[in-house]
Amino acid sequence: DDQSLDTSLQSTYSNISSSASYEAMKINRKRELFLASMARSLSGTVVPSDADELQRRKALKSAQVLERAGVDLSDVPGWLAASEIIETGQQHQHRVGRCGELLVDYQRVRDAEVAVFLARINQLLADYHKRVEMIESFVYMHCVGIQLEKHYSQLRSEALADWEQKTDITTAINIATKKNLPALVDELRVKLESLSPSISHTSMKKAKEKHLASKLVKEDLQKLAERRFQRTRETSTERAIAMIKMWSQRE
């Protein structure tokens, strides 16, 4: 994990992780640990470098059995040199084979300019993130237009319903008056007075005008958002392609 890797970075004497970028150092260190383990496996030795005393004794007994059976455990290719260089920064003993040294050299070449590469990727990612936020803002702009039109549509419907109710009550009062039904007239007048005094044909017309204006605003916002969305989406795709190309060329 990252915590153990941080501890490993602080305690290691390796001269391979020389990158200035901490992220690059973590990548390099993970590769170092992998190469060290792989080098120990390829060396054919049975004594792990971090084993305790009991494990060492068992490993030595196993090594003696294998050597008597004719198995070569001397690490002729020199794979353990890679493990020594990675873990201590230098090779402790001379070996005939140079496989370990070449493995370390390979990593040095492979990890050259990793920090610069990661910085370029981070820059592209930051720019891509900014453009994604812009796309989200355009979507939000479109949603604002929809909600605005919906709000004034609801106000128009309410104004129309209130005006129709007032008109119906007024018509009913006139009919009840003609038929000489005073009790019904009084009841209808109470209902009419309970309605808001702002209900009128003028208020209904104003609600309609506001709704129609909100529709125009919605259409304008939608066109603006779609136009800018298309431009930003194209450039965002270019950034994603640039990152893929950069990574593939690196590999």
Number of C-alpha atoms within 10 A of each C-alpha: 5 8 8 9 15 15 10 16 18 9 10 15 15 17 13 19 23 15 17 12 16 14 14 22 20 18 16 23 21 15 15 22 16 12 20 24 17 15 22 23 14 16 21 17 18 17 17 13 12 8 11 10 9 9 13 16 13 12 17 15 13 13 19 13 12 14 13 9 9 9 12 14 14 12 17 15 15 22 27 30 29 28 27 21 21 24 21 14 15 15 17 11 8 9 18 9 15 16 20 27 19 15 17 20 14 11 16 16 9 13 20 14 15 19 19 14 16 15 15 14 17 13 13 17 15 12 14 20 13 13 19 16 12 16 21 13 14 21 15 13 17 20 16 16 20 18 13 15 22 16 13 20 19 13 17 22 15 14 22 20 14 19 20 16 15 19 15 12 17 17 12 16 21 12 13 17 15 10 9 11 12 13 11 14 19 14 11 17 15 11 13 18 10 9 13 10 8 12 17 17 15 11 15 21 14 14 21 19 14 16 22 16 13 21 19 14 17 22 15 14 19 19 13 14 19 17 12 13 19 12 11 18 15 10 13 20 13 13 17 14 12 14 19 13 12 14 13 9 8 10 7
